[in-house]
């Protein structure tokens, strides 16, 4: 043991120590935020500019393809989107392709209390869960009521004044996807009907969505919790995502240090002429 | 949002916290009773929610309209029920009609929608000169253009990777590796976001940060 180098000792360290280190590095900034600077990417700014360009009375479709496990990643951004659109006087229609979408809707109402003060059915509607991917989106584009004969609470769709003005793709000013499920909107609403599509993807979707951004198939994109933090910065309402970014940045710094430490012995060994 | 005061709400928070710790205990202490309990509860609840929501959805979309006289809804209901014959060997052939319909409709819908955004627009944006005039715009344009050609050449299997194809295929492989690295980095970011969400929840339950 005494003859071991620091790298050899680190290599033999119980991996649980690293796990606990990660937990501490994440928890610390959550309890005591650092306030690390957040730069806004052009794609996030384009999304925010699109949201602020919405006119009063415009109808926006928001697809919550987000399960409870993805709240940490996307809920912050959804809150900013909702608040920004409500500030502009937009009318919002929420749907979701995740079985626990009703729980996400409840959480959104907790985080945006003014959703509950709006006139339900006129200013905002929650149609609830749907399934069927492209086939469902394609059918929604021509007749929303065929996929949603009633809203989530069982009210017939013809009894909702907002839905009388928003029964097909051309009635909507834009579609916003949340987390995933963006391709069906690009393919079934964006390309055939020219409905602007944008939204926020989980971090894993960032590189997959970049080509759609470059080709103009989506006009804006916020990626992961960083995108949510950027939206919070643009909207001037720092909240959960901004704090989480402190934790994420700290953890990534720790990862970089650990990766360098893990590779240094190999590099030194090669310099010495080892295999 | 304030910390709940009702006993059931507080109990719910603590059950969530214990189950969260139970799931993460697998990494620290391998398979253990708390992890198993949390895992089984998770699977059971996830299945129950999916089953209930699916039944409600079928009822809302198809059964209710059928009962209200829209007789055409009998077709998707029969096709849907036909799927379940896959479990009975004697009647398994019936499920083929349901599957064939599902595949046919999905293929038709997706094919018609995919042409413009996934093929034409992607080719156009790859070969069209950049809209911006900065050095970075041109670098990105060249990187994407050369990267696309080289990555395609790497996947060209009808000719041996010699001569002109040798450097392009090698560069293509490097570019594919860079793309995979970016995807892996994004995946790590996503996983850390999820972990931070659970840690934030635990800190909220412990009242170390506000809800």
Contacts between the chains, C-beta under 8 A, distances in Angstrom:
chain1	res1	chain2	res2	distance
A	16	B	27	7.9
A	16	B	28	5.2
A	19	B	27	5.8
A	19	B	28	6.1
A	20	B	28	8.0
A	22	B	195	7.5
A	23	B	199	6.5
A	26	B	192	7.3
A	26	B	195	6.4
A	26	B	196	5.0
A	26	B	199	5.1
A	27	B	199	5.3
A	27	B	203	6.4
A	30	B	196	7.1
A	30	B	199	6.6
A	30	B	200	5.5
A	30	B	203	5.8
A	30	B	209	6.0
A	31	B	203	6.4
A	31	B	208	5.6
A	31	B	209	6.0
A	69	B	194	6.1
A	69	B	197	7.8
A	70	B	194	7.6
A	71	B	197	6.1
A	72	B	193	5.0
A	72	B	194	5.9
A	72	B	196	5.9
A	72	B	197	2.5
A	72	B	198	7.7
A	72	B	200	6.9
A	73	B	190	6.5
A	73	B	193	4.5
A	73	B	194	6.9
A	73	B	197	7.4
A	99	B	49	5.5
A	99	B	50	5.0
A	99	B	53	4.4
A	99	B	54	7.6
A	100	B	49	6.1
A	110	B	1	5.5
A	111	B	1	7.6
A	129	B	53	5.5
A	129	B	56	7.8
A	129	B	57	5.8
A	130	B	57	7.3
A	131	B	54	7.7
A	131	B	57	6.4
A	133	B	106	7.7
A	134	B	106	6.8
A	134	B	109	4.8
A	134	B	110	5.0
A	134	B	113	6.3
A	135	B	105	5.8
A	135	B	106	6.1
A	135	B	109	5.0
A	138	B	109	4.9
A	138	B	113	7.0
A	147	B	61	6.9
A	149	B	60	6.3
A	149	B	61	6.7
A	149	B	64	6.6
A	149	B	65	5.9
A	150	B	60	5.9
A	150	B	64	7.7
A	184	B	113	7.9
A	186	B	117	4.8
A	187	B	110	7.0
A	187	B	113	3.2
A	187	B	114	5.7
A	187	B	117	5.9
A	187	B	118	7.4
A	188	B	109	7.4
A	188	B	113	5.2
A	190	B	117	6.6
A	191	B	113	6.2
A	191	B	116	4.2
A	191	B	117	4.9
A	191	B	121	8.0
A	192	B	113	6.9
A	192	B	116	7.9
A	202	B	190	5.4
A	203	B	186	4.6
A	203	B	187	7.4
A	203	B	189	4.1
A	203	B	190	4.1
A	203	B	193	6.6
A	204	B	183	7.2
A	204	B	186	5.1
A	204	B	187	5.2
A	204	B	190	4.7
A	205	B	186	7.8
A	206	B	182	8.0
A	206	B	186	4.9
A	207	B	179	6.8
A	207	B	182	5.0
A	207	B	183	5.5
A	207	B	186	6.0
A	208	B	183	7.9
A	211	B	122	5.8
A	211	B	125	7.3
A	212	B	117	6.8
A	214	B	125	4.9
A	214	B	144	7.5
A	215	B	117	7.1
A	215	B	121	4.0
A	215	B	122	5.7
A	215	B	124	6.9
A	215	B	125	3.8
A	216	B	121	7.1
A	216	B	125	7.2
A	217	B	117	4.5
A	217	B	121	5.7
A	223	B	186	7.7
A	224	B	186	7.4
A	224	B	189	5.8
A	224	B	190	6.3
A	224	B	193	6.2
A	225	B	189	7.7
A	225	B	193	4.5
A	225	B	196	7.7
A	226	B	189	7.5
A	240	B	200	7.5
A	244	B	193	6.8
A	244	B	196	5.2
A	244	B	197	7.6
A	244	B	200	7.1
A	247	B	192	8.0
A	247	B	196	4.7
A	247	B	199	7.7
A	248	B	189	6.7
A	248	B	192	5.5
A	248	B	193	6.4
A	248	B	196	6.3
A	251	B	192	5.3
A	251	B	196	7.6
A	252	B	188	7.9
A	252	B	189	7.6
A	252	B	192	7.4
A	255	B	188	7.2
